[in-house]
C-alpha cells in the first residue's frame, strides 16, 4: 500500500498594497497548483487519497523512536522471549517493560503518536466525505461508495484505538478531531468506557454490511468483514465480556463455514514472502522493498519493515546461504520455550531459528535461539532501493485462520455457544504434526502459545486469562542473574504509565494510570 502524504491546505491572499507606477493597478495572486481542502476533497479520487493516508500509520509501529513492532514488543513482556539487543542499555525501553519498571520517559511514545495519527486521519476522511465531497456522480459520488469508505475508516479507527486501549486503557477518545474550541484536549475515559465505544463502532459496521468478504485481487490489505470479525472478537475476549461471547462465536463460525479461508498444509510456508495472502491470511499489513524509501531519519514513508533486522542474530556470517548478518539480536527466545514444544511439532523449527554456534556475535541475553518467522533473509531485501536494513519485504500477519479456529474453540468452551471445540483444536494440532488433545481452556490457551510464537499474541493472552501474576515473575533461566526478570507483574501494571510530556500537554486533563500512583 503506497503512502499518500497528508495534504496541507494553503491559500494565498491578494496582496494588501498597490503597485505604484504610471499605469498601476491592484494585483491579485491566485494559487496555481494548490487548493484549499474545501476544493480539493470534492471528488472520489481525492477522497481515496485521504482513505489511503488513513491506512498508512498501520505501517509505522515497527520503526521510529521506539521500534515498537506490534508483534515484537508484546513478546518481550511475555514468558517466551527476552529483550536482547547489544547490551543492557540497548533499547532500554525494552528492558523497562520486561521488568515492569518502565519510566515515564521510556514509554511507547511511538505507538501513542502513530495510533493517534491514525485516529486523526480516519476522522478526516469522514469529515471530508460529509462536508466536501460533491454529492453527484460527476464527482464519483454514490451513497454506496461513501458507506463503503466510511465502514473502512471506522474499522481502522477502532484498530488504532485498540492499540492505545491495550497499552494504556484509560485513554482520550474522540470521534471528531480536536480543535481550538476544546483546547485540542480530548476527554479521558475509563478502559470500560473506551471498550463500549469500540465494540459499538464495530457492531454498527457489521450491521451496515457495507464491507467485502475478501478484498479484490490487488487490493489486499484493505479492511474486510472478516477483519472486523477478528478485531471485534479480539477486543471482546480481552475484555472478558461474556455477554458478547455468543456474537463472537457466531462470527468465527461464519468465517469457518464460508470456505473462503483454511489452513495451509505447510506451516513454515506461511512465513515465506511467497506465502503472503495465502488462504490462511485473514489480514496482513503490507510491506514492500520495491521503491522503498525508509531511511534512518524517518520511517513513516512507503517501504519495507525493520522487524527482520531487529530479531536477527548479530553479525551472522551467512554460512547457511539464507540469512544475512544485519540482525540486532532483539527478542531472543528463551531456552525453556524451545524445549517446551512437543516432540514432532513442526512449528518449533518454523518459529525459532537456531544458527550454528560461532556463526554470530552473542549479544545481551543471548540464548542461541532467535525468532524465525520474520528472520532476516537476503532474498527479502535484495531489491530494496532504500536502506536495506530498514526495508525487508515481509508482510506482518495480523490475523490468520488458525486464530479463527482457536478463538472458536475457546469461546465454545467458555460458554459462548455450541460448537465443535475439539474438532477446531484438532485441526490446528494436526497441521502441526500432533495428535488430539482434550479441548480444555488450559489446553487451548497452551496451543496458542505455540501457534503464535513471535506474533505478539501471548502477552495479551496471559493478561486476559488472569495468569499475569503467576507467569510474569522473576526467573533464573540465564546464568547472569542481572539479565533475568527482576520484578513481577501486578494488577496495577496492566496499563502503561502515560509519559509526563503527554500529561503536561493535556493541561492536566489526563490522570496518570495507577502504575505510578
C-alpha positions as CSV (number, residue, x, y, z in Angstrom):
1,X,0.0,0.0,0.0
2,X,1.5,3.3,-1.0
3,X,1.9,6.3,1.2
4,X,-0.1,9.4,0.3
5,X,1.2,12.2,2.4
6,X,-1.2,14.4,4.3
7,X,-2.3,17.2,2.2
8,X,-1.9,20.6,3.7
9,X,-4.4,23.3,2.8
10,X,-2.7,26.5,1.6
11,X,-4.4,29.6,0.3
12,X,-2.9,32.8,-0.9
13,X,-4.4,36.2,-0.2
14,X,-4.4,39.1,-2.5
15,X,-1.6,41.5,-1.9
16,X,-2.6,44.2,0.5
17,X,-0.8,47.1,-1.2
18,X,-0.9,48.9,-4.5
19,X,1.7,48.9,-7.2
20,X,2.7,52.5,-7.9
21,X,3.6,53.1,-11.5
22,X,2.3,55.2,-14.3
23,X,-0.4,52.5,-15.0
24,X,-0.5,50.8,-11.7
25,X,-3.4,48.6,-10.7
26,X,-4.3,46.1,-7.9
27,X,-2.5,42.8,-8.4
28,X,-4.1,39.6,-7.2
29,X,-2.0,36.4,-6.9
30,X,-4.0,33.2,-7.2
31,X,-2.8,29.7,-6.4
32,X,-1.8,27.7,-9.4
33,X,-1.1,24.3,-8.0
34,X,-2.7,24.1,-4.6
35,X,-6.2,24.1,-3.4
36,X,-7.9,24.5,0.0
37,X,-9.3,21.3,1.4
38,X,-12.8,22.5,0.7
39,X,-11.9,22.5,-3.0
40,X,-9.5,19.6,-3.0
41,X,-11.7,16.9,-1.4
42,X,-14.7,17.2,-3.7
43,X,-14.3,14.1,-5.8
44,X,-13.7,10.4,-5.4
45,X,-10.0,10.4,-6.4
46,X,-9.2,12.8,-3.7
47,X,-11.3,11.0,-1.1
48,X,-9.4,7.8,-1.9
49,X,-6.1,9.7,-1.3
50,X,-7.4,10.5,2.2
51,X,-8.5,7.0,2.7
52,X,-5.1,5.7,1.7
53,X,-3.5,8.1,4.1
54,X,-5.7,6.7,6.9
55,X,-4.3,3.2,6.3
56,X,-0.7,4.4,6.3
57,X,0.0,4.6,10.1
58,X,-0.6,0.9,10.3
59,X,2.9,0.6,8.8
60,X,4.7,2.8,11.3
61,X,4.7,0.9,14.5
62,X,7.8,-1.2,13.8
63,X,10.0,1.9,13.3
64,X,10.7,5.4,14.6
65,X,11.7,6.2,18.2
66,X,10.9,3.0,20.0
67,X,10.8,0.3,17.3
68,X,7.6,-1.0,18.9
69,X,6.6,-3.6,16.3
70,X,3.1,-4.9,17.0
71,X,4.4,-8.4,17.0
72,X,7.7,-7.9,18.9
73,X,7.0,-5.6,21.8
74,X,4.4,-7.8,23.5
75,X,6.7,-10.8,23.1
76,X,9.3,-9.0,25.3
77,X,6.7,-8.7,28.1
78,X,5.5,-12.3,27.9
79,X,7.2,-15.5,29.0
80,X,8.8,-16.9,25.8
81,X,11.4,-14.2,24.9
82,X,13.9,-11.8,26.3
83,X,14.5,-8.2,25.2
84,X,18.0,-9.0,24.0
85,X,19.9,-6.5,21.8
86,X,23.6,-5.5,22.0
87,X,23.9,-4.7,25.8
88,X,21.9,-3.8,28.8
89,X,21.4,-0.2,27.6
90,X,20.4,-1.1,24.0
91,X,16.7,-0.2,23.7
92,X,16.3,0.5,27.4
93,X,12.5,0.7,27.0
94,X,12.5,-3.0,26.2
95,X,14.3,-3.7,29.4
96,X,11.9,-1.4,31.3
97,X,8.7,-3.1,30.1
98,X,10.3,-6.6,30.6
99,X,11.0,-5.8,34.2
100,X,7.7,-3.9,34.8
101,X,9.5,-0.8,35.9
102,X,9.4,1.4,32.8
103,X,9.8,5.1,33.5
104,X,7.6,7.9,32.2
105,X,10.4,8.9,29.8
106,X,10.7,5.4,28.3
107,X,7.1,4.6,27.4
108,X,5.9,3.8,23.9
109,X,5.7,7.3,22.6
110,X,5.9,5.9,19.0
111,X,2.8,3.7,19.5
112,X,0.9,6.6,21.1
113,X,1.8,9.1,18.3
114,X,1.3,6.6,15.5
115,X,-2.1,5.5,16.8
116,X,-3.5,9.0,17.3
117,X,-2.2,10.0,13.9
118,X,-4.3,7.1,12.5
119,X,-7.3,8.3,14.5
120,X,-6.9,11.8,13.2
121,X,-6.7,10.6,9.6
122,X,-9.7,8.4,9.9
123,X,-11.8,11.3,11.4
124,X,-10.5,13.5,8.5
125,X,-11.9,11.1,5.9
126,X,-15.3,11.1,7.4
127,X,-15.3,14.9,7.7
128,X,-14.2,15.3,4.1
129,X,-16.8,13.0,2.8
130,X,-19.6,14.5,4.8
131,X,-18.7,18.2,4.1
132,X,-16.7,18.5,0.9
133,X,-17.4,15.6,-1.4
134,X,-19.9,16.8,-4.0
135,X,-22.8,14.5,-3.9
136,X,-23.3,13.7,-7.5
137,X,-22.0,11.1,-9.9
138,X,-20.0,13.6,-11.9
139,X,-17.7,13.7,-8.8
140,X,-17.6,10.0,-8.4
141,X,-20.0,10.0,-5.5
142,X,-22.6,7.4,-4.7
143,X,-24.1,6.6,-1.3
144,X,-22.9,3.1,-1.6
145,X,-19.3,4.2,-2.2
146,X,-19.4,6.6,0.7
147,X,-20.8,4.0,3.0
148,X,-18.1,1.5,1.9
149,X,-15.3,4.0,2.6
150,X,-16.9,5.0,6.0
151,X,-17.0,1.4,7.2
152,X,-13.4,1.0,6.3
153,X,-12.2,4.1,8.2
154,X,-14.5,3.3,11.2
155,X,-12.8,-0.1,11.4
156,X,-9.4,1.5,11.0
157,X,-10.1,3.9,13.8
158,X,-11.1,1.1,16.1
159,X,-7.8,-0.7,15.1
160,X,-5.8,2.4,16.2
161,X,-7.8,2.9,19.3
162,X,-7.3,-0.8,20.1
163,X,-3.6,-0.3,20.3
164,X,-4.0,2.6,22.7
165,X,-6.6,0.8,24.7
166,X,-4.5,-2.3,25.1
167,X,-1.4,-0.4,26.3
168,X,-2.9,2.5,28.3
169,X,-6.5,1.5,28.9
170,X,-7.8,4.9,30.2
171,X,-7.3,7.0,27.1
172,X,-8.7,10.1,25.5
173,X,-11.3,9.1,22.9
174,X,-12.9,11.3,20.3
175,X,-14.8,10.7,17.1
176,X,-14.3,14.2,15.8
177,X,-10.9,15.7,15.6
178,X,-9.9,18.1,18.4
179,X,-10.0,21.8,17.7
180,X,-9.3,25.2,19.4
181,X,-12.8,25.2,20.8
182,X,-11.9,22.3,23.1
183,X,-8.3,23.4,23.6
184,X,-7.2,20.5,21.5
185,X,-7.8,18.3,24.5
186,X,-9.8,15.1,24.5
187,X,-11.9,13.7,27.3
188,X,-10.1,10.8,29.1
189,X,-12.4,7.8,29.5
190,X,-12.0,4.7,31.6
191,X,-11.0,1.5,29.9
192,X,-14.5,0.2,30.3
193,X,-16.0,3.2,28.6
194,X,-13.5,3.0,25.8
195,X,-14.4,-0.6,25.3
196,X,-18.0,0.3,24.8
197,X,-17.1,2.9,22.2
198,X,-15.0,0.3,20.3
199,X,-17.5,-2.6,20.3
200,X,-20.4,-0.3,19.4
201,X,-18.5,1.1,16.4
202,X,-17.7,-2.4,15.2
203,X,-21.3,-3.6,15.8
204,X,-22.5,-0.7,13.7
205,X,-20.1,-1.7,10.9
206,X,-21.3,-5.3,10.9
207,X,-24.9,-4.2,10.9
208,X,-24.4,-1.8,8.0
209,X,-23.0,-4.7,5.9
210,X,-21.0,-2.5,3.5
211,X,-17.7,-4.4,3.5
212,X,-16.5,-7.1,1.2
213,X,-15.9,-10.6,2.4
214,X,-12.5,-10.6,0.7
215,X,-10.5,-7.8,-0.8
216,X,-10.3,-7.8,-4.6
217,X,-7.0,-9.0,-6.2
218,X,-4.5,-6.2,-6.0
219,X,-6.3,-4.6,-3.1
220,X,-5.2,-7.0,-0.4
221,X,-4.7,-5.1,2.9
222,X,-8.0,-3.2,2.7
223,X,-10.5,-3.8,5.5
224,X,-12.9,-6.7,5.0
225,X,-15.8,-8.1,7.0
226,X,-13.6,-11.0,8.4
227,X,-11.1,-8.4,9.6
228,X,-13.9,-6.7,11.6
229,X,-15.0,-10.0,13.0
230,X,-11.4,-10.7,14.2
231,X,-10.9,-7.3,15.6
232,X,-14.3,-7.4,17.4
233,X,-13.5,-10.9,18.9
234,X,-10.0,-9.8,20.0
235,X,-11.4,-6.8,21.9
236,X,-14.3,-8.7,23.4
237,X,-12.1,-11.6,24.6
238,X,-9.5,-9.2,26.0
239,X,-12.3,-7.5,28.0
240,X,-13.7,-10.9,29.0
241,X,-17.2,-9.7,28.1
242,X,-19.1,-12.9,28.4
243,X,-22.3,-11.2,27.2
244,X,-20.8,-10.9,23.8
245,X,-19.1,-14.3,23.5
246,X,-22.1,-15.6,21.6
247,X,-21.7,-13.0,18.9
248,X,-18.0,-13.7,18.7
249,X,-18.5,-17.4,18.2
250,X,-21.2,-16.7,15.6
251,X,-18.7,-14.5,13.7
252,X,-15.9,-17.2,13.9
253,X,-18.3,-19.8,12.6
254,X,-19.2,-17.6,9.7
255,X,-15.6,-17.4,8.7
256,X,-15.2,-21.2,9.1
257,X,-18.4,-22.0,7.2
258,X,-17.6,-19.6,4.4
259,X,-14.9,-22.0,3.0
260,X,-13.1,-18.8,1.8
261,X,-10.3,-19.5,4.3
262,X,-8.4,-22.5,5.5
263,X,-5.2,-23.9,7.0
264,X,-2.3,-24.3,4.5
265,X,-0.6,-27.7,4.7
266,X,2.9,-26.5,5.4
267,X,3.1,-24.2,8.4
268,X,6.6,-23.0,7.5
269,X,5.4,-21.8,4.1
270,X,3.2,-19.1,5.7
271,X,6.2,-17.0,6.6
272,X,7.8,-17.0,3.2
273,X,7.1,-13.9,1.1
274,X,5.6,-16.3,-1.4
275,X,3.1,-17.3,1.4
276,X,1.7,-13.8,1.8
277,X,-2.1,-13.6,1.4
278,X,-2.4,-17.3,1.2
279,X,-5.7,-18.9,2.1
280,X,-4.8,-18.8,5.8
281,X,-4.5,-15.0,5.8
282,X,-7.4,-13.0,7.2
283,X,-5.4,-9.8,7.3
284,X,-1.8,-8.7,6.8
285,X,-0.1,-5.3,7.0
286,X,1.7,-4.9,3.7
287,X,5.3,-4.0,3.4
288,X,7.4,-3.9,0.2
289,X,11.0,-3.4,-0.6
290,X,10.0,-2.1,-4.1
291,X,10.9,1.6,-4.3
292,X,11.3,1.6,-0.6
293,X,12.3,4.9,0.8
294,X,12.6,4.3,4.5
295,X,15.8,5.8,5.9
296,X,17.3,6.5,9.3
297,X,15.9,10.0,9.6
298,X,12.2,8.9,9.4
299,X,10.4,5.6,8.9
300,X,6.9,7.0,8.1
301,X,7.3,6.6,4.3
302,X,6.5,3.8,1.9
303,X,8.7,0.8,2.0
304,X,9.6,-2.4,3.9
305,X,9.8,-3.4,7.5
306,X,12.7,-3.3,10.0
307,X,11.4,-6.3,12.1
308,X,13.7,-8.8,10.5
309,X,16.8,-6.7,11.3
310,X,15.5,-6.3,14.9
311,X,15.3,-10.1,15.6
312,X,18.2,-11.4,13.5
313,X,21.4,-12.8,15.0
314,X,24.0,-10.1,15.3
315,X,26.8,-10.3,12.8
316,X,25.7,-13.6,11.4
317,X,28.3,-14.9,8.9
318,X,25.7,-16.1,6.4
319,X,27.0,-19.7,6.3
320,X,23.6,-21.1,5.6
321,X,23.2,-19.1,2.4
322,X,19.8,-17.9,3.6
323,X,20.2,-15.4,6.5
324,X,22.2,-12.2,6.4
325,X,24.2,-10.5,9.1
326,X,22.2,-7.4,9.6
327,X,20.5,-8.6,12.8
328,X,20.3,-6.6,16.0
329,X,19.6,-9.6,18.3
330,X,16.3,-8.4,20.0
331,X,13.6,-10.8,21.1
332,X,15.8,-13.8,21.8
333,X,13.8,-16.9,22.5
334,X,14.1,-18.5,25.9
335,X,15.6,-22.0,26.0
336,X,12.6,-23.1,28.2
337,X,10.3,-22.0,25.3
338,X,12.3,-24.0,22.7
339,X,12.2,-27.1,24.9
340,X,8.5,-26.8,25.7
341,X,7.4,-27.7,22.2
342,X,6.1,-31.3,21.9
343,X,8.2,-33.8,20.1
344,X,7.4,-33.7,16.4
345,X,5.8,-30.2,16.5
346,X,6.8,-28.7,13.1
347,X,6.1,-25.2,14.4
348,X,9.2,-25.2,16.6
349,X,11.7,-25.0,13.7
350,X,9.5,-22.7,11.7
351,X,9.1,-20.3,14.6
352,X,12.6,-20.4,16.0
353,X,15.9,-20.0,14.2
354,X,19.0,-21.7,15.8
355,X,22.1,-20.6,14.0
356,X,25.3,-22.7,14.5
357,X,27.4,-21.8,17.5
358,X,30.2,-19.4,16.5
359,X,28.4,-18.1,13.4
360,X,27.2,-14.9,15.0
361,X,28.1,-12.4,17.8
362,X,26.5,-13.1,21.1
363,X,24.5,-10.1,22.3
364,X,22.7,-9.3,25.5
365,X,20.6,-12.2,26.9
366,X,21.8,-14.5,24.1
367,X,20.3,-18.0,24.2
368,X,21.3,-19.2,20.8
369,X,17.6,-19.1,19.7
370,X,16.0,-16.3,17.6
371,X,12.5,-15.6,16.4
372,X,12.3,-17.3,13.0
373,X,9.1,-16.2,11.3
374,X,10.4,-12.9,10.1
375,X,14.2,-13.6,10.3
376,X,16.4,-11.5,8.0
377,X,16.9,-13.3,4.7
378,X,18.9,-11.9,1.7
379,X,16.1,-12.6,-0.7
380,X,13.7,-10.4,1.2
381,X,15.6,-7.1,0.9
382,X,18.0,-7.6,-2.0
383,X,15.8,-5.4,-4.3
384,X,15.3,-2.6,-1.7
385,X,16.1,0.8,-3.1
386,X,16.3,2.5,0.3
387,X,18.4,1.3,3.2
388,X,18.2,-2.5,3.1
389,X,18.3,-2.9,6.8
390,X,15.1,-1.0,7.2
391,X,13.2,-2.3,4.1
392,X,12.5,-6.0,4.3
393,X,9.8,-7.3,2.1
394,X,7.9,-9.1,4.8
395,X,4.2,-8.5,5.5
396,X,3.0,-8.6,9.1
397,X,0.5,-11.4,9.5
398,X,-2.1,-9.8,11.8
399,X,-4.9,-12.4,11.8
400,X,-4.7,-16.0,10.5
401,X,-7.3,-18.7,10.0
402,X,-5.7,-20.8,12.8
403,X,-6.7,-18.0,15.2
404,X,-10.3,-18.2,14.0
405,X,-10.3,-21.9,14.9
406,X,-8.7,-21.4,18.3
407,X,-10.9,-18.4,19.1
408,X,-14.0,-20.5,18.2
409,X,-12.8,-23.4,20.3
410,X,-12.1,-21.2,23.3
411,X,-15.4,-19.4,23.0
412,X,-17.3,-22.7,22.8
413,X,-15.6,-24.0,25.9
414,X,-16.2,-20.8,27.8
415,X,-19.9,-20.9,27.2
416,X,-20.3,-18.8,24.1
417,X,-22.5,-21.4,22.4
418,X,-22.5,-24.8,20.8
419,X,-19.6,-25.7,18.6
420,X,-17.0,-28.3,17.7
421,X,-14.3,-27.1,20.1
422,X,-12.5,-30.5,19.9
423,X,-12.5,-30.6,16.1
424,X,-11.3,-27.0,15.8
425,X,-8.4,-27.6,18.2
426,X,-7.6,-30.9,16.5
427,X,-7.3,-29.2,13.1
428,X,-4.6,-26.8,14.4
429,X,-2.7,-29.6,16.1
430,X,-2.9,-32.0,13.1
431,X,-1.3,-29.4,10.9
432,X,1.4,-29.1,13.5
433,X,2.1,-32.8,13.2
434,X,0.5,-33.6,16.6
435,X,-2.3,-35.8,17.8
436,X,-5.5,-34.9,19.6
437,X,-5.6,-33.3,23.0
438,X,-8.7,-32.6,25.1
439,X,-10.3,-29.2,24.3
440,X,-10.0,-27.7,27.7
441,X,-9.5,-24.0,28.3
442,X,-6.0,-24.6,29.5
443,X,-5.0,-26.7,26.5
444,X,-6.4,-24.2,24.1
445,X,-4.5,-21.3,25.7
446,X,-1.4,-23.5,25.6
447,X,-1.9,-24.2,21.9
448,X,-2.0,-20.5,21.2
449,X,1.4,-20.2,22.9
450,X,3.0,-22.5,20.3
451,X,0.9,-21.5,17.3
452,X,1.5,-17.7,17.6
453,X,5.1,-17.5,19.0
454,X,6.6,-14.3,17.6
455,X,3.2,-12.9,16.5
456,X,2.5,-10.7,19.6
457,X,-0.4,-12.7,21.0
458,X,1.0,-14.4,24.1
459,X,1.2,-11.4,26.4
460,X,-2.4,-10.4,25.9
461,X,-3.5,-14.0,26.3
462,X,-1.7,-14.1,29.7
463,X,-3.4,-10.9,30.9
464,X,-6.9,-11.7,29.7
465,X,-6.7,-15.2,31.3
466,X,-5.6,-13.8,34.7
467,X,-2.2,-15.6,34.6
468,X,0.0,-12.5,34.8
469,X,0.8,-12.8,38.5
470,X,1.6,-16.5,38.0
471,X,3.7,-16.4,34.8
472,X,5.2,-13.0,34.6
473,X,7.5,-13.2,37.6
474,X,11.3,-13.2,38.3
475,X,13.2,-16.2,36.9
476,X,16.6,-17.7,36.9
477,X,17.0,-19.1,33.4
478,X,20.1,-17.1,32.5
479,X,23.4,-17.6,34.2
480,X,23.8,-13.9,34.8
481,X,21.1,-13.1,37.4
482,X,21.0,-9.4,36.4
483,X,19.7,-10.4,33.0
484,X,16.7,-12.3,34.3
485,X,13.4,-10.7,35.0
486,X,13.7,-8.8,38.3
487,X,10.2,-7.8,39.1
488,X,6.7,-9.3,38.9
489,X,3.6,-8.3,37.1
490,X,0.9,-6.9,39.3
491,X,-2.6,-5.9,38.5
492,X,-1.9,-2.2,38.7
493,X,0.7,-2.6,35.9
494,X,-1.8,-3.9,33.3
495,X,-1.6,-0.4,31.7
496,X,1.5,1.5,31.0
497,X,2.0,4.9,32.6
498,X,1.4,8.0,30.4
499,X,4.5,9.9,29.5
500,X,4.9,13.0,31.6
501,X,5.1,15.1,28.4
502,X,1.7,13.8,27.4
503,X,0.2,14.7,30.7
504,X,1.8,18.2,30.5
505,X,0.5,18.8,27.0
506,X,-3.0,17.8,28.1
507,X,-3.1,20.7,30.6
508,X,-3.8,18.2,33.4
509,X,-6.8,16.6,31.8
510,X,-5.1,13.2,31.7
511,X,-4.8,11.4,35.0
512,X,-1.8,9.1,35.4
513,X,-2.5,5.4,35.3
514,X,-2.2,3.6,38.7
515,X,1.2,2.2,37.7
516,X,2.8,5.3,39.1
517,X,0.2,6.5,41.6
